[in-house]
Amino acid sequence: MLKVMDFTGDYTYLEQTLHTRKEDISVEVNNAVTKIINDIRINGDDALMAMCEKLDGFKANKSEDFLVTEEEINEAVERIGPDFIRILERAKSQLIDYHQHQVEKSWSMYKDNGVIMGQLIRGIENVALYVPGGTATYPSTVMMNAIPASLAGVKNTYIITPVKADGKVSDVILAAAYVCDIKTIYKAGGAHGVAAAAYGTKTIQKADKIVGPGNIYVATAKKLCYGVVDIDMVAGPSEIMIVADETANPRYVAADLMSQAEHDVLASAILITTSRELVAQVNEELKRQIVTLPRQDIIASSLENYGGAIIVKDIKEGLEVANHLAPEHLEILTQDPLAQLPYIQNAGSIFLGEYTPEPLGDYLSGTNHVLPTGGTAKFYSALGVYDFVKHSAYSYYPKAALASFADDIQTFAHLEGLDAHANSIKVRFEEEDK
């Protein structure tokens, strides 16, 4: 089922296999989303109500209808039951345990000349967490976004999520919100929900940042609203890359490839290996295991169109290929996986060894599963506490310290043609110069 190719040093085909899934946004989608955003920006709640009814089937008669009530949350938690709440609490604990190491502290420096300088770390005040509400629901994503935001000191985190005609938010989403202590949940999703959070309406508070995954309309809305509001990233379809030697268990490799292929027909699952025999065994395992999985049609399409096996001369070359392609998820299934870690430069999240499969990271390892895709791991990172803070520099200079820089600052300013900059320094010492 995996197409097999020998690596020749030419990355063109490999890049196309992984990256052309992230097609340019069509003119139709872009125009439709732009119209939605403008309507929300101008008409606020009236436009939001109309779009929720037209696009989602949800009719809100008044602004209060958008808000999930405390009673709805409590009823959802009761229906979910204590065992799933226990799992959510365990996931929360794991996420806190990992992400607390990302918390930054403000700092100061004191110089001998009386200068005081430093940096203030402040949490973003208002963050909107977008949670999909279509055919699949992701309580794990609620937690992956909410926990680092909380650790960063975000004052107000709220959820925007689409609902259908019944106006009900999924119980598992409400349970995850409950565990993360998110009390404000709006029944508005899609591009219109994003626009409402970006610009603010009478009902929905304007966010400073919007995070969370969504379909092409949601991604486009986030991209078009960027600048008015900050966003986490514009992510594409999911992907996994496995670098394996002849010691890898083909059953595990096949299972892990399919764990990402089941997300989407556009998902990518790539095996990089030194062993042709392993590829043959993995293909047999894929055929055997896929028939037991409910989403087998999606998996088969994903593997057929965006799956593949790349034969390399050694693991070092395999890691060079992985670094070039910069996958979202990178599994290392070799005899000594920890020894490969220093050679990995570009990956969203790295999973070392046969008992660290990617789904562990999706749910309970404690690392974040909001990750860069489509090669953007070359310059983007996994979502973390650092995404929810701002850094403000501060400085205090006494007169004598400024005086020691005065001539050089004025020279610098004049060279740049900014005479008013120079004058700002000059006026502070004019009396002394007379």
C-alpha positions as CSV (number, residue, x, y, z in Angstrom):
1,M,0.0,0.0,0.0
2,L,3.0,2.3,0.5
3,K,4.7,3.5,-2.7
4,V,8.4,2.7,-2.4
5,M,11.1,5.0,-3.7
6,D,14.8,5.2,-3.3
7,F,16.2,8.5,-2.1
8,T,18.4,10.0,-4.7
9,G,19.1,13.4,-3.2
10,D,16.3,15.0,-5.1
11,Y,13.7,16.5,-2.7
12,T,11.3,17.7,-5.3
13,Y,9.0,14.7,-5.3
14,L,9.1,14.3,-1.6
15,E,8.2,17.9,-1.0
16,Q,5.3,17.7,-3.4
17,T,4.0,14.5,-1.7
18,L,3.9,16.2,1.7
19,H,3.4,19.9,0.9
20,T,1.1,20.2,-2.0
21,R,-1.8,19.1,0.2
22,K,-1.8,22.6,1.6
23,E,-3.2,24.2,-1.5
24,D,-3.6,27.9,-1.9
25,I,-6.9,29.1,-0.6
26,S,-9.4,29.3,-3.5
27,V,-10.7,32.6,-4.7
28,E,-14.3,31.4,-3.8
29,V,-13.4,30.5,-0.2
30,N,-11.4,33.7,0.2
31,N,-14.3,35.8,-1.1
32,A,-16.9,34.0,0.9
33,V,-15.0,34.4,4.1
34,T,-14.1,38.0,3.5
35,K,-17.8,38.7,3.0
36,I,-18.6,37.0,6.3
37,I,-16.0,38.9,8.2
38,N,-17.1,42.2,6.9
39,D,-20.7,41.4,7.7
40,I,-19.8,40.5,11.3
41,R,-17.6,43.5,11.7
42,I,-20.3,45.9,10.6
43,N,-23.5,44.3,11.9
44,G,-22.3,42.3,14.9
45,D,-24.8,40.1,16.7
46,D,-27.4,40.6,14.0
47,A,-25.1,39.1,11.4
48,L,-23.9,36.4,13.7
49,M,-27.5,35.3,14.4
50,A,-28.3,35.2,10.7
51,M,-25.2,33.2,9.8
52,C,-25.6,30.7,12.6
53,E,-29.1,30.0,11.4
54,K,-28.2,29.9,7.7
55,L,-24.9,28.0,7.9
56,D,-25.4,25.8,11.1
57,G,-29.1,25.6,11.4
58,F,-29.0,27.1,14.9
59,K,-31.5,29.8,15.6
60,A,-30.7,32.2,18.4
61,N,-33.5,34.5,19.2
62,K,-31.5,36.7,21.6
63,S,-27.9,37.2,22.4
64,E,-28.2,35.1,25.6
65,D,-28.9,32.1,23.5
66,F,-25.3,32.0,22.3
67,L,-24.0,31.3,25.8
68,V,-23.8,27.8,27.3
69,T,-25.4,27.9,30.7
70,E,-23.8,26.6,33.9
71,E,-26.7,24.0,34.1
72,E,-25.7,22.7,30.6
73,I,-22.1,22.2,31.7
74,N,-23.1,20.5,35.0
75,E,-25.5,18.2,33.1
76,A,-22.9,17.3,30.6
77,V,-20.4,16.4,33.3
78,E,-22.9,14.2,35.0
79,R,-23.7,12.4,31.7
80,I,-20.0,11.9,31.0
81,G,-19.4,10.2,34.3
82,P,-16.5,10.1,36.7
83,D,-14.2,7.8,34.7
84,F,-13.8,10.2,31.8
85,I,-13.5,13.1,34.2
86,R,-10.7,11.2,35.8
87,I,-9.0,10.8,32.4
88,L,-9.3,14.5,31.7
89,E,-7.9,15.3,35.1
90,R,-5.0,13.0,34.4
91,A,-4.4,14.7,31.0
92,K,-4.5,18.1,32.7
93,S,-1.9,17.0,35.3
94,Q,0.4,15.7,32.6
95,L,0.1,18.9,30.6
96,I,0.8,21.0,33.6
97,D,3.8,18.9,34.5
98,Y,5.3,19.4,31.1
99,H,4.3,23.0,30.3
100,Q,5.2,24.5,33.6
101,H,8.8,24.3,32.5
102,Q,8.0,26.8,29.7
103,V,6.8,29.5,32.1
104,E,9.0,32.6,31.8
105,K,9.8,35.1,34.5
106,S,10.3,38.8,34.3
107,W,13.9,39.9,34.9
108,S,15.9,43.0,35.8
109,M,19.5,44.1,35.4
110,Y,21.2,46.8,37.5
111,K,24.3,48.5,36.1
112,D,27.0,50.4,37.9
113,N,26.1,53.7,36.3
114,G,22.6,53.6,37.8
115,V,20.8,52.2,34.8
116,I,18.0,49.7,35.4
117,M,16.8,47.6,32.6
118,G,14.7,44.4,32.2
119,Q,11.8,42.6,30.6
120,L,8.3,42.2,31.8
121,I,6.4,38.9,31.0
122,R,2.6,39.4,30.9
123,G,-0.1,37.0,29.9
124,I,-2.3,38.0,27.0
125,E,-5.6,39.2,28.5
126,N,-8.3,37.6,26.3
127,V,-7.9,34.4,24.3
128,A,-10.6,32.6,22.3
129,L,-10.3,28.9,21.9
130,Y,-11.8,27.6,18.7
131,V,-13.2,24.1,19.1
132,P,-14.6,22.2,16.0
133,G,-18.1,20.9,16.4
134,G,-18.7,18.9,13.2
135,T,-18.4,15.1,12.7
136,A,-15.6,14.9,15.3
137,T,-15.1,16.6,18.6
138,Y,-11.7,17.0,20.3
139,P,-11.8,17.5,24.1
140,S,-8.0,16.9,24.0
141,T,-7.6,20.1,21.9
142,V,-9.5,22.1,24.5
143,M,-6.9,21.0,27.0
144,M,-3.9,21.5,24.8
145,N,-4.8,25.1,24.3
146,A,-6.3,25.9,27.7
147,I,-3.6,24.6,30.0
148,P,-0.7,26.5,28.6
149,A,-2.9,29.6,28.4
150,S,-3.7,29.2,32.1
151,L,0.0,28.7,33.0
152,A,0.9,31.9,31.0
153,G,-1.5,33.9,33.2
154,V,-4.2,34.6,30.6
155,K,-7.0,36.4,32.4
156,N,-9.9,35.4,30.3
157,T,-10.2,32.2,28.1
158,Y,-13.4,31.4,26.4
159,I,-14.5,28.9,23.8
160,I,-16.2,29.4,20.5
161,T,-17.7,26.3,18.9
162,P,-20.4,25.6,16.3
163,V,-23.6,23.8,17.1
164,K,-26.3,22.3,15.0
165,A,-30.1,23.1,15.1
166,D,-30.5,21.6,18.6
167,G,-28.1,24.2,20.0
168,K,-26.2,21.5,22.0
169,V,-22.5,21.5,22.6
170,S,-20.9,18.1,22.8
171,D,-20.8,16.7,26.3
172,V,-17.1,15.8,26.0
173,I,-16.3,19.4,25.0
174,L,-18.2,20.8,28.0
175,A,-16.5,18.3,30.3
176,A,-13.0,19.3,29.1
177,A,-14.0,23.0,29.6
178,Y,-15.2,22.2,33.1
179,V,-11.9,20.5,34.0
180,C,-10.0,23.4,32.5
181,D,-12.1,25.9,34.5
182,I,-13.4,27.6,31.3
183,K,-16.9,29.0,32.2
184,T,-17.7,31.0,29.1
185,I,-18.6,29.0,26.0
186,Y,-20.3,30.5,22.9
187,K,-22.4,28.6,20.5
188,A,-20.9,30.2,17.4
189,G,-18.2,28.6,15.2
190,G,-17.1,28.7,11.6
191,A,-15.7,31.8,9.9
192,H,-18.5,33.8,11.5
193,G,-17.5,32.7,15.0
194,V,-13.8,33.6,14.3
195,A,-14.8,37.0,13.0
196,A,-17.0,37.6,16.0
197,A,-14.1,36.8,18.3
198,A,-11.7,38.9,16.3
199,Y,-13.8,42.1,16.1
200,G,-16.0,41.6,19.1
201,T,-19.8,41.9,19.2
202,K,-22.3,42.9,21.8
203,T,-22.4,39.3,23.0
204,I,-18.9,38.0,22.2
205,Q,-15.9,39.7,23.8
206,K,-13.2,40.8,21.4
207,A,-10.2,38.4,21.8
208,D,-6.6,39.4,21.6
209,K,-5.7,35.9,20.3
210,I,-7.6,33.1,18.6
211,V,-6.2,29.5,18.8
212,G,-7.5,26.1,17.8
213,P,-8.0,24.1,14.6
214,G,-10.9,24.2,12.1
215,N,-11.8,23.6,8.5
216,I,-10.7,25.6,5.5
217,Y,-13.2,28.4,6.3
218,V,-12.0,28.6,9.9
219,A,-8.4,28.6,8.8
220,T,-9.1,31.3,6.2
221,A,-10.9,33.5,8.6
222,K,-8.0,33.2,11.1
223,K,-5.6,34.1,8.4
224,L,-7.6,37.1,7.2
225,C,-8.2,38.4,10.7
226,Y,-4.6,38.2,11.7
227,G,-3.4,41.6,12.6
228,V,-6.7,42.6,14.1
229,V,-6.1,39.6,16.4
230,D,-3.2,37.3,16.9
231,I,-3.5,33.6,16.0
232,D,-1.6,30.5,16.8
233,M,-0.9,29.2,13.3
234,V,-2.7,28.2,10.0
235,A,-2.3,24.4,10.1
236,G,-2.9,22.1,7.2
237,P,-3.7,18.3,7.2
238,S,-2.0,16.1,9.7
239,E,1.2,14.2,8.9
240,I,3.5,11.6,10.4
241,M,7.0,10.5,9.4
242,I,8.6,7.4,10.8
243,V,12.4,6.9,10.6
244,A,13.0,3.2,11.2
245,D,15.8,0.6,10.8
246,E,15.6,-3.2,10.4
247,T,14.9,-3.7,14.1
248,A,11.5,-1.9,14.0
249,N,8.3,-3.8,14.6
250,P,6.3,-3.7,11.4
251,R,3.0,-4.1,13.3
252,Y,3.8,-0.9,15.3
253,V,4.9,1.0,12.2
254,A,1.7,0.1,10.3
255,A,-0.5,1.0,13.2
256,D,1.3,4.3,13.8
257,L,1.1,5.3,10.1
258,M,-2.7,4.7,10.1
259,S,-3.1,6.6,13.4
260,Q,-2.6,9.8,11.4
261,A,-3.9,8.7,8.1
262,E,-7.4,8.3,9.6
263,H,-7.6,12.0,10.3
264,D,-8.2,13.1,6.7
265,V,-7.9,11.9,3.1
266,L,-5.3,14.6,2.8
267,A,-3.2,13.3,5.8
268,S,0.3,12.2,5.0
269,A,2.0,9.1,6.4
270,I,5.7,8.5,5.4
271,L,8.1,5.8,6.3
272,I,11.8,6.4,5.9
273,T,13.9,3.2,6.4
274,T,17.1,1.4,5.5
275,S,15.2,-1.9,5.1
276,R,13.2,-3.0,2.1
277,E,12.1,-6.0,4.0
278,L,10.6,-3.8,6.7
279,V,8.6,-2.0,4.0
280,A,7.2,-5.3,2.7
281,Q,6.3,-6.4,6.2
282,V,4.6,-3.0,6.9
283,N,2.5,-3.2,3.8
284,E,1.3,-6.7,4.8
285,E,0.4,-5.3,8.2
286,L,-1.4,-2.4,6.7
287,K,-3.6,-4.8,4.7
288,R,-4.2,-6.9,7.8
289,Q,-5.0,-4.1,10.2
290,I,-6.9,-1.7,8.1
291,V,-9.9,-4.0,7.7
292,T,-10.5,-3.8,11.5
293,L,-10.7,0.0,11.5
294,P,-14.0,2.0,11.0
295,R,-12.3,4.8,9.1
296,Q,-10.6,2.4,6.6
297,D,-11.8,4.3,3.5
298,I,-10.2,7.5,4.7
299,I,-7.0,5.6,5.7
300,A,-6.8,3.9,2.3
301,S,-7.2,7.1,0.4
302,S,-4.6,8.9,2.5
303,L,-2.0,6.2,2.1
304,E,-2.7,5.8,-1.6
305,N,-2.3,9.5,-2.4
306,Y,0.0,10.9,0.3
307,G,1.7,7.8,1.8
308,G,5.0,6.4,0.9
309,A,8.2,4.6,1.9
310,I,11.6,6.1,1.2
311,I,14.6,3.9,1.2
312,V,17.8,5.5,2.5
313,K,21.4,4.2,2.8
314,D,21.6,4.7,6.5
315,I,19.7,6.4,9.4
316,K,21.9,9.5,9.2
317,E,20.6,10.1,5.7
318,G,17.1,9.3,6.8
319,L,17.3,12.0,9.4
320,E,18.6,14.4,6.8
321,V,15.5,13.7,4.7
322,A,13.3,14.2,7.8
323,N,15.0,17.5,8.6
324,H,14.5,18.7,5.1
325,L,10.8,17.9,5.1
326,A,10.2,19.0,8.7
327,P,7.2,16.8,9.6
328,E,4.5,17.6,12.2
329,H,5.1,14.2,14.0
330,L,8.4,12.4,13.8
331,E,8.7,8.9,15.2
332,I,12.2,7.3,15.6
333,L,12.0,3.5,15.7
334,T,15.6,2.4,15.7
335,Q,17.8,0.2,17.9
336,D,19.0,3.3,19.8
337,P,16.4,6.0,19.3
338,L,17.8,8.4,22.0
339,A,21.1,8.5,20.2
340,Q,19.4,10.1,17.2
341,L,17.9,13.0,19.1
342,P,21.0,15.3,18.6
343,Y,20.7,15.0,14.8
344,I,17.0,16.1,14.6
345,Q,16.6,19.8,13.6
346,N,13.1,20.2,12.3
347,A,10.0,18.5,13.7
348,G,6.9,19.6,15.4
349,S,7.0,16.8,18.0
350,I,9.4,13.9,18.3
351,F,8.5,10.4,19.6
352,L,11.5,8.2,20.5
353,G,11.2,4.4,20.7
354,E,8.6,1.8,20.0
355,Y,6.6,2.5,23.2
356,T,6.2,6.2,22.5
357,P,3.7,6.2,19.7
358,E,2.2,9.4,18.4
359,P,-1.3,8.9,20.0
360,L,0.4,9.1,23.4
361,G,1.3,12.7,22.5
362,D,-2.2,13.4,21.3
363,Y,-3.7,12.6,24.7
364,L,-1.6,11.9,27.7
365,S,2.1,12.3,27.4
366,G,1.9,16.0,28.4
367,T,3.5,17.4,25.3
368,N,1.3,19.6,23.1
369,H,-0.4,18.2,20.0
370,V,-1.1,21.6,18.4
371,L,1.8,21.5,15.9
372,P,3.2,23.0,12.7
373,T,2.4,21.2,9.5
374,G,3.5,21.2,5.8
375,G,7.2,21.8,6.5
376,T,6.5,24.9,8.7
377,A,8.3,23.1,11.6
378,K,11.4,24.7,10.1
379,F,10.3,28.0,11.7
380,Y,7.2,27.3,13.9
381,S,7.0,25.4,17.2
382,A,4.5,23.4,19.1
383,L,1.9,25.5,20.9
384,G,3.2,26.4,24.4
385,V,3.0,28.8,27.3
386,Y,5.2,31.2,25.3
387,D,2.4,31.6,22.7
388,F,0.2,33.2,25.4
389,V,2.6,35.9,26.8
390,K,3.9,39.2,25.7
391,H,7.4,40.6,26.4
392,S,7.8,44.2,27.3
393,A,11.2,45.8,27.7
394,Y,11.7,48.5,30.2
395,S,14.6,50.8,31.1
396,Y,15.5,53.6,33.5
397,Y,18.5,55.9,32.8
398,P,19.7,58.6,35.2
399,K,20.8,61.9,33.8
400,A,24.5,61.1,34.0
401,A,24.1,57.8,32.1
402,L,22.1,59.5,29.3
403,A,24.8,62.2,29.1
404,S,27.4,59.6,28.3
405,F,25.4,58.5,25.3
406,A,24.1,62.0,24.2
407,D,26.6,62.8,21.5
408,D,26.5,59.4,19.9
409,I,22.7,59.3,19.9
410,Q,22.5,62.6,18.2
411,T,25.1,61.6,15.6
412,F,23.2,58.4,14.9
413,A,19.9,60.3,14.5
414,H,21.3,62.9,12.1
415,L,22.8,60.1,10.0
416,E,19.3,58.6,9.7
417,G,17.8,62.0,8.9
418,L,15.7,62.0,12.0
419,D,16.6,65.4,13.5
420,A,13.7,65.5,15.9
421,H,15.2,62.3,17.5
422,A,18.5,64.2,18.0
423,N,16.6,67.2,19.4
424,S,14.9,65.1,22.0
425,I,18.4,64.4,23.4
426,K,19.8,67.9,22.8
427,V,17.1,69.8,24.8
428,R,17.9,67.9,27.9
429,F,21.4,69.3,28.1
430,E,21.0,72.8,26.5
431,E,21.2,74.7,29.8
432,E,24.5,73.0,30.6
433,D,25.9,73.9,27.2
434,K,25.3,77.7,27.6
